[in-house]
Amino acid sequence: MLVSNSDYNNNNNVDPNATFTLTEEQQEALYQQFAQRYQTEHPNQDASTRRNEVMELPEEIWDELNSSSRNELQSNSKRFIRDTQRYVAGDWTKTPVINKPFVADLKRYNMEAKQVISNRYDDLDKLRIVGRSAAEIFEGLGAYMKSGDQETFFQVMKKVRQLSIFSFATSQEIDREAKELTLAALRLPQHAKHLEEQHVEDDIKRMVFSNQDVEKIH
């Protein structure tokens, strides 16, 4: 890379038309300085630009996904679940359990394969969005470790908060879809549709239907 001296002050008798060569390391250092300065001065613009780009997964994440066997990924996932902090927030953090009186009926219910497969792929898309967001946070933290820029840190924290809200809100939406499917499988009459918005919870688990509703349906 050749850089002109024409814009520099000529106080030291340097030829204003002279050029000098930067090494690859110097070029990279110069680029990083400009990039960090630009991101600091235009944080929103940079984030908007990234959203419109198709980015490759960070190398550290891709390497582990690509080099791990299916059993290793499953084992790591189980360990990740065990190591993840548990929180309590009513329905938001509880997974509904099917009421025992309905288990046998649901086992006999035949469902169109296309609907089952489509629902699974819809849920997969939502999980991949979570994975993409986590990868973006990983990169953001890497950028913060290099620059120490406070604005970058705040942007990462904002993304983490949005990811948590998205995950819990999406989980509850999937809960509702599962309950609607349960009602359809039980072939409830129209007057029983009000049960879709009802549930019961205790300190241990949350049931799909309350005991009173079970008596009405069963």
Phi and psi restraints in degrees (value plus and minus 20) as a CYANA .aco file:
   2 LEU   PHI    -122.8   -82.8
   2 LEU   PSI     113.1   153.1
   3 VAL   PHI    -140.7  -100.7
   3 VAL   PSI     110.6   150.6
   4 SER   PHI    -101.5   -61.5
   4 SER   PSI     126.9   166.9
   5 ASN   PHI    -117.8   -77.8
   5 ASN   PSI     -12.2    27.8
   6 SER   PHI     -84.7   -44.7
   6 SER   PSI     -43.7    -3.7
   7 ASP   PHI    -112.4   -72.4
   7 ASP   PSI     -21.1    18.9
   8 TYR   PHI    -110.4   -70.4
   8 TYR   PSI     135.6   175.6
   9 ASN   PHI     -88.5   -48.5
   9 ASN   PSI     119.7   159.7
  10 ASN   PHI    -118.4   -78.4
  10 ASN   PSI      10.1    50.1
  11 ASN   PHI     -86.8   -46.8
  11 ASN   PSI     -47.0    -7.0
  12 ASN   PHI    -120.3   -80.3
  12 ASN   PSI       8.1    48.1
  13 ASN   PHI      37.6    77.6
  13 ASN   PSI      16.1    56.1
  14 VAL   PHI    -111.1   -71.1
  14 VAL   PSI     112.9   152.9
  15 ASP   PHI     -81.3   -41.3
  15 ASP   PSI      99.3   139.3
  16 PRO   PHI     -84.5   -44.5
  16 PRO   PSI     -38.0     2.0
  17 ASN   PHI    -117.2   -77.2
  17 ASN   PSI     -17.2    22.8
  18 ALA   PHI     -94.3   -54.3
  18 ALA   PSI     136.9   176.9
  19 THR   PHI    -146.7  -106.7
  19 THR   PSI     137.3   177.3
  20 PHE   PHI    -158.4  -118.4
  20 PHE   PSI     139.0   179.0
  21 THR   PHI    -125.7   -85.7
  21 THR   PSI     112.9   152.9
  22 LEU   PHI    -116.4   -76.4
  22 LEU   PSI     120.9   160.9
  23 THR   PHI     -92.4   -52.4
  23 THR   PSI     147.5   187.5
  24 GLU   PHI     -81.1   -41.1
  24 GLU   PSI     -57.5   -17.5
  25 GLU   PHI     -85.2   -45.2
  25 GLU   PSI     -61.2   -21.2
  26 GLN   PHI     -87.0   -47.0
  26 GLN   PSI     -58.5   -18.5
  27 GLN   PHI     -82.3   -42.3
  27 GLN   PSI     -64.1   -24.1
  28 GLU   PHI     -84.6   -44.6
  28 GLU   PSI     -62.6   -22.6
  29 ALA   PHI     -82.5   -42.5
  29 ALA   PSI     -61.4   -21.4
  30 LEU   PHI     -85.4   -45.4
  30 LEU   PSI     -62.0   -22.0
  31 TYR   PHI     -82.3   -42.3
  31 TYR   PSI     -64.2   -24.2
  32 GLN   PHI     -82.6   -42.6
  32 GLN   PSI     -57.5   -17.5
  33 GLN   PHI     -82.9   -42.9
  33 GLN   PSI     -66.3   -26.3
  34 PHE   PHI     -85.1   -45.1
  34 PHE   PSI     -61.1   -21.1
  35 ALA   PHI     -84.3   -44.3
  35 ALA   PSI     -64.9   -24.9
  36 GLN   PHI     -84.5   -44.5
  36 GLN   PSI     -60.2   -20.2
  37 ARG   PHI     -84.8   -44.8
  37 ARG   PSI     -61.7   -21.7
  38 TYR   PHI     -85.9   -45.9
  38 TYR   PSI     -63.3   -23.3
  39 GLN   PHI     -83.4   -43.4
  39 GLN   PSI     -56.7   -16.7
  40 THR   PHI     -86.4   -46.4
  40 THR   PSI     -60.3   -20.3
  41 GLU   PHI    -102.9   -62.9
  41 GLU   PSI     -41.7    -1.7
  42 HIS   PHI    -154.1  -114.1
  42 HIS   PSI      38.3    78.3
  43 PRO   PHI     -82.7   -42.7
  43 PRO   PSI     -62.7   -22.7
  44 ASN   PHI     -88.9   -48.9
  44 ASN   PSI     -60.0   -20.0
  45 GLN   PHI     -84.7   -44.7
  45 GLN   PSI     -60.4   -20.4
  46 ASP   PHI     -84.7   -44.7
  46 ASP   PSI     -62.3   -22.3
  47 ALA   PHI     -84.6   -44.6
  47 ALA   PSI     -59.6   -19.6
  48 SER   PHI     -84.5   -44.5
  48 SER   PSI     -60.8   -20.8
  49 THR   PHI     -83.5   -43.5
  49 THR   PSI     -63.3   -23.3
  50 ARG   PHI     -82.8   -42.8
  50 ARG   PSI     -58.3   -18.3
  51 ARG   PHI     -82.8   -42.8
  51 ARG   PSI     -48.8    -8.8
  52 ASN   PHI    -107.5   -67.5
  52 ASN   PSI     -23.1    16.9
  53 GLU   PHI    -120.9   -80.9
  53 GLU   PSI     133.7   173.7
  54 VAL   PHI    -117.1   -77.1
  54 VAL   PSI      89.3   129.3
  55 MET   PHI    -118.5   -78.5
  55 MET   PSI     129.2   169.2
  56 GLU   PHI     -99.4   -59.4
  56 GLU   PSI     128.7   168.7
  57 LEU   PHI     -81.2   -41.2
  57 LEU   PSI     126.3   166.3
  58 PRO   PHI     -73.6   -33.6
  58 PRO   PSI     122.0   162.0
  59 GLU   PHI     -78.2   -38.2
  59 GLU   PSI     -58.5   -18.5
  60 GLU   PHI     -82.9   -42.9
  60 GLU   PSI     -57.8   -17.8
  61 ILE   PHI     -94.1   -54.1
  61 ILE   PSI     -66.1   -26.1
  62 TRP   PHI     -81.4   -41.4
  62 TRP   PSI     -61.4   -21.4
  63 ASP   PHI     -80.4   -40.4
  63 ASP   PSI     -63.5   -23.5
  64 GLU   PHI     -89.3   -49.3
  64 GLU   PSI     -60.3   -20.3
  65 LEU   PHI     -82.8   -42.8
  65 LEU   PSI     -61.6   -21.6
  66 ASN   PHI     -97.1   -57.1
  66 ASN   PSI     -49.4    -9.4
  67 SER   PHI    -117.1   -77.1
  67 SER   PSI     -31.2     8.8
  68 SER   PHI    -111.6   -71.6
  68 SER   PSI     122.6   162.6
  69 SER   PHI     -96.2   -56.2
  69 SER   PSI     149.0   189.0
  70 ARG   PHI     -80.8   -40.8
  70 ARG   PSI     -62.4   -22.4
  71 ASN   PHI     -83.7   -43.7
  71 ASN   PSI     -58.6   -18.6
  72 GLU   PHI     -86.1   -46.1
  72 GLU   PSI     -61.8   -21.8
  73 LEU   PHI     -84.0   -44.0
  73 LEU   PSI     -61.6   -21.6
  74 GLN   PHI     -85.1   -45.1
  74 GLN   PSI     -61.2   -21.2
  75 SER   PHI     -84.6   -44.6
  75 SER   PSI     -62.9   -22.9
  76 ASN   PHI     -84.5   -44.5
  76 ASN   PSI     -56.7   -16.7
  77 SER   PHI     -85.4   -45.4
  77 SER   PSI     -62.1   -22.1
  78 LYS   PHI     -83.7   -43.7
  78 LYS   PSI     -61.2   -21.2
  79 ARG   PHI     -85.2   -45.2
  79 ARG   PSI     -59.3   -19.3
  80 PHE   PHI     -82.0   -42.0
  80 PHE   PSI     -62.4   -22.4
  81 ILE   PHI     -82.9   -42.9
  81 ILE   PSI     -64.4   -24.4
  82 ARG   PHI     -82.9   -42.9
  82 ARG   PSI     -57.2   -17.2
  83 ASP   PHI    -104.5   -64.5
  83 ASP   PSI     -30.1     9.9
  84 THR   PHI     -98.1   -58.1
  84 THR   PSI     113.1   153.1
  85 GLN   PHI     -79.9   -39.9
  85 GLN   PSI     117.8   157.8
  86 ARG   PHI    -115.2   -75.2
  86 ARG   PSI     120.9   160.9
  87 TYR   PHI    -147.7  -107.7
  87 TYR   PSI     138.3   178.3
  88 VAL   PHI    -140.0  -100.0
  88 VAL   PSI     105.7   145.7
  89 ALA   PHI    -175.6  -135.6
  89 ALA   PSI      33.3    73.3
  90 GLY   PHI      40.0    80.0
  90 GLY   PSI    -155.8  -115.8
  91 ASP   PHI     -81.8   -41.8
  91 ASP   PSI     -47.8    -7.8
  92 TRP   PHI     -81.8   -41.8
  92 TRP   PSI     -49.1    -9.1
  93 THR   PHI    -134.0   -94.0
  93 THR   PSI      -8.5    31.5
  94 LYS   PHI    -137.1   -97.1
  94 LYS   PSI     117.1   157.1
  95 THR   PHI    -115.5   -75.5
  95 THR   PSI     105.4   145.4
  96 PRO   PHI     -83.1   -43.1
  96 PRO   PSI     128.8   168.8
  97 VAL   PHI    -136.4   -96.4
  97 VAL   PSI     115.7   155.7
  98 ILE   PHI     -87.1   -47.1
  98 ILE   PSI     113.7   153.7
  99 ASN   PHI     -85.0   -45.0
  99 ASN   PSI     116.0   156.0
 100 LYS   PHI     -76.5   -36.5
 100 LYS   PSI     -58.0   -18.0
 101 PRO   PHI     -79.8   -39.8
 101 PRO   PSI     -39.3     0.7
 102 PHE   PHI    -120.4   -80.4
 102 PHE   PSI     -27.8    12.2
 103 VAL   PHI     -79.9   -39.9
 103 VAL   PSI     -67.0   -27.0
 104 ALA   PHI     -82.7   -42.7
 104 ALA   PSI     -62.2   -22.2
 105 ASP   PHI     -83.2   -43.2
 105 ASP   PSI     -60.7   -20.7
 106 LEU   PHI     -88.7   -48.7
 106 LEU   PSI     -52.3   -12.3
 107 LYS   PHI     -86.1   -46.1
 107 LYS   PSI     -49.5    -9.5
 108 ARG   PHI    -105.1   -65.1
 108 ARG   PSI     -28.9    11.1
 109 TYR   PHI     -97.5   -57.5
 109 TYR   PSI     107.0   147.0
 110 ASN   PHI    -116.1   -76.1
 110 ASN   PSI     111.2   151.2
 111 MET   PHI    -140.4  -100.4
 111 MET   PSI     125.4   165.4
 112 GLU   PHI     -81.6   -41.6
 112 GLU   PSI     108.4   148.4
 113 ALA   PHI     -80.7   -40.7
 113 ALA   PSI     -59.5   -19.5
 114 LYS   PHI     -79.6   -39.6
 114 LYS   PSI     -60.8   -20.8
 115 GLN   PHI     -85.3   -45.3
 115 GLN   PSI     -62.9   -22.9
 116 VAL   PHI     -81.6   -41.6
 116 VAL   PSI     -67.4   -27.4
 117 ILE   PHI     -85.4   -45.4
 117 ILE   PSI     -62.0   -22.0
 118 SER   PHI     -81.9   -41.9
 118 SER   PSI     -62.1   -22.1
 119 ASN   PHI     -82.9   -42.9
 119 ASN   PSI     -60.1   -20.1
 120 ARG   PHI     -84.4   -44.4
 120 ARG   PSI     -62.6   -22.6
 121 TYR   PHI     -87.7   -47.7
 121 TYR   PSI     -54.4   -14.4
 122 ASP   PHI     -81.6   -41.6
 122 ASP   PSI     -63.2   -23.2
 123 ASP   PHI     -87.2   -47.2
 123 ASP   PSI     -55.8   -15.8
 124 LEU   PHI     -81.7   -41.7
 124 LEU   PSI     -60.8   -20.8
 125 ASP   PHI     -79.8   -39.8
 125 ASP   PSI     -60.3   -20.3
 126 LYS   PHI     -86.5   -46.5
 126 LYS   PSI     -58.1   -18.1
 127 LEU   PHI     -86.4   -46.4
 127 LEU   PSI     -57.5   -17.5
 128 ARG   PHI     -87.1   -47.1
 128 ARG   PSI     -52.8   -12.8
 129 ILE   PHI     -82.2   -42.2
 129 ILE   PSI     -61.2   -21.2
 130 VAL   PHI     -81.5   -41.5
 130 VAL   PSI     -63.3   -23.3
 131 GLY   PHI     -83.1   -43.1
 131 GLY   PSI     -61.2   -21.2
 132 ARG   PHI     -82.7   -42.7
 132 ARG   PSI     -62.6   -22.6
 133 SER   PHI     -84.7   -44.7
 133 SER   PSI     -61.4   -21.4
 134 ALA   PHI     -83.7   -43.7
 134 ALA   PSI     -58.0   -18.0
 135 ALA   PHI     -84.6   -44.6
 135 ALA   PSI     -58.9   -18.9
 136 GLU   PHI     -84.5   -44.5
 136 GLU   PSI     -59.3   -19.3
 137 ILE   PHI     -85.5   -45.5
 137 ILE   PSI     -60.8   -20.8
 138 PHE   PHI     -77.4   -37.4
 138 PHE   PSI     -65.5   -25.5
 139 GLU   PHI     -86.7   -46.7
 139 GLU   PSI     -58.7   -18.7
 140 GLY   PHI     -82.7   -42.7
 140 GLY   PSI     -61.1   -21.1
 141 LEU   PHI     -86.2   -46.2
 141 LEU   PSI     -56.6   -16.6
 142 GLY   PHI     -82.6   -42.6
 142 GLY   PSI     -61.9   -21.9
 143 ALA   PHI     -84.4   -44.4
 143 ALA   PSI     -58.7   -18.7
 144 TYR   PHI     -86.6   -46.6
 144 TYR   PSI     -59.1   -19.1
 145 MET   PHI     -81.6   -41.6
 145 MET   PSI     -52.6   -12.6
 146 LYS   PHI     -99.6   -59.6
 146 LYS   PSI     -62.1   -22.1
 147 SER   PHI    -118.2   -78.2
 147 SER   PSI     -49.1    -9.1
 148 GLY   PHI      47.5    87.5
 148 GLY   PSI      -2.9    37.1
 149 ASP   PHI     -93.8   -53.8
 149 ASP   PSI     106.4   146.4
 150 GLN   PHI     -86.1   -46.1
 150 GLN   PSI     -56.0   -16.0
 151 GLU   PHI     -83.7   -43.7
 151 GLU   PSI     -58.7   -18.7
 152 THR   PHI     -81.7   -41.7
 152 THR   PSI     -61.7   -21.7
 153 PHE   PHI     -82.2   -42.2
 153 PHE   PSI     -64.5   -24.5
 154 PHE   PHI     -83.6   -43.6
 154 PHE   PSI     -57.7   -17.7
 155 GLN   PHI     -84.8   -44.8
 155 GLN   PSI     -59.0   -19.0
 156 VAL   PHI     -85.8   -45.8
 156 VAL   PSI     -64.4   -24.4
 157 MET   PHI     -80.8   -40.8
 157 MET   PSI     -60.2   -20.2
 158 LYS   PHI     -81.8   -41.8
 158 LYS   PSI     -62.0   -22.0
 159 LYS   PHI     -85.8   -45.8
 159 LYS   PSI     -60.1   -20.1
 160 VAL   PHI     -81.7   -41.7
 160 VAL   PSI     -65.2   -25.2
 161 ARG   PHI     -81.1   -41.1
 161 ARG   PSI     -64.3   -24.3
 162 GLN   PHI     -84.3   -44.3
 162 GLN   PSI     -57.6   -17.6
 163 LEU   PHI     -84.6   -44.6
 163 LEU   PSI     -63.4   -23.4
 164 SER   PHI     -82.6   -42.6
 164 SER   PSI     -65.7   -25.7
 165 ILE   PHI     -82.8   -42.8
 165 ILE   PSI     -65.0   -25.0
 166 PHE   PHI     -79.0   -39.0
 166 PHE   PSI     -63.0   -23.0
 167 SER   PHI     -83.8   -43.8
 167 SER   PSI     -67.3   -27.3
 168 PHE   PHI     -89.0   -49.0
 168 PHE   PSI     -60.0   -20.0
 169 ALA   PHI     -85.3   -45.3
 169 ALA   PSI     -60.6   -20.6
 170 THR   PHI     -87.2   -47.2
 170 THR   PSI     -58.2   -18.2
 171 SER   PHI     -81.4   -41.4
 171 SER   PSI     -61.8   -21.8
 172 GLN   PHI     -87.7   -47.7
 172 GLN   PSI     -54.4   -14.4
 173 GLU   PHI     -85.4   -45.4
 173 GLU   PSI     -59.4   -19.4
 174 ILE   PHI     -85.8   -45.8
 174 ILE   PSI     -57.2   -17.2
 175 ASP   PHI     -75.6   -35.6
 175 ASP   PSI     -67.3   -27.3
 176 ARG   PHI     -82.5   -42.5
 176 ARG   PSI     -61.6   -21.6
 177 GLU   PHI     -84.2   -44.2
 177 GLU   PSI     -59.4   -19.4
 178 ALA   PHI     -85.6   -45.6
 178 ALA   PSI     -57.6   -17.6
 179 LYS   PHI     -89.0   -49.0
 179 LYS   PSI     -60.1   -20.1
 180 GLU   PHI     -81.5   -41.5
 180 GLU   PSI     -59.3   -19.3
 181 LEU   PHI     -85.6   -45.6
 181 LEU   PSI     -59.1   -19.1
 182 THR   PHI     -81.3   -41.3
 182 THR   PSI     -64.4   -24.4
 183 LEU   PHI     -82.8   -42.8
 183 LEU   PSI     -60.4   -20.4
 184 ALA   PHI     -85.6   -45.6
 184 ALA   PSI     -60.4   -20.4
 185 ALA   PHI     -86.7   -46.7
 185 ALA   PSI     -53.5   -13.5
 186 LEU   PHI    -100.8   -60.8
 186 LEU   PSI     -25.4    14.6
 187 ARG   PHI      33.8    73.8
 187 ARG   PSI      31.4    71.4
 188 LEU   PHI     -91.7   -51.7
 188 LEU   PSI     126.4   166.4
 189 PRO   PHI     -90.7   -50.7
 189 PRO   PSI     146.3   186.3
 190 GLN   PHI     -78.3   -38.3
 190 GLN   PSI     -57.1   -17.1
 191 HIS   PHI     -88.0   -48.0
 191 HIS   PSI     -31.9     8.1
 192 ALA   PHI    -114.3   -74.3
 192 ALA   PSI     -19.1    20.9
 193 LYS   PHI     -84.9   -44.9
 193 LYS   PSI     -39.6     0.4
 194 HIS   PHI     -84.5   -44.5
 194 HIS   PSI     -35.7     4.3
 195 LEU   PHI     -89.5   -49.5
 195 LEU   PSI     -36.6     3.4
 196 GLU   PHI     -79.9   -39.9
 196 GLU   PSI     -49.2    -9.2
 197 GLU   PHI    -119.5   -79.5
 197 GLU   PSI      -9.5    30.5
 198 GLN   PHI    -135.4   -95.4
 198 GLN   PSI     133.6   173.6
 199 HIS   PHI    -182.9  -142.9
 199 HIS   PSI     152.7   192.7
 200 VAL   PHI    -156.1  -116.1
 200 VAL   PSI     126.9   166.9
 201 GLU   PHI    -156.9  -116.9
 201 GLU   PSI     132.5   172.5
 202 ASP   PHI    -151.0  -111.0
 202 ASP   PSI    -187.9  -147.9
 203 ASP   PHI     -92.2   -52.2
 203 ASP   PSI     -37.7     2.3
 204 ILE   PHI    -126.1   -86.1
 204 ILE   PSI     -70.0   -30.0
 205 LYS   PHI    -165.5  -125.5
 205 LYS   PSI     143.4   183.4
 206 ARG   PHI    -134.2   -94.2
 206 ARG   PSI     102.8   142.8
 207 MET   PHI    -108.8   -68.8
 207 MET   PSI     134.1   174.1
 208 VAL   PHI     -85.1   -45.1
 208 VAL   PSI     -63.1   -23.1
 209 PHE   PHI    -144.9  -104.9
 209 PHE   PSI     130.4   170.4
 210 SER   PHI     -93.6   -53.6
 210 SER   PSI     144.2   184.2
 211 ASN   PHI     -80.5   -40.5
 211 ASN   PSI     -58.5   -18.5
 212 GLN   PHI     -82.8   -42.8
 212 GLN   PSI     -61.5   -21.5
 213 ASP   PHI     -89.3   -49.3
 213 ASP   PSI     -55.1   -15.1
 214 VAL   PHI     -80.9   -40.9
 214 VAL   PSI     -62.5   -22.5
 215 GLU   PHI     -84.0   -44.0
 215 GLU   PSI     -56.6   -16.6
 216 LYS   PHI     -89.0   -49.0
 216 LYS   PSI     -57.2   -17.2
 217 ILE   PHI    -102.7   -62.7
 217 ILE   PSI     -64.9   -24.9
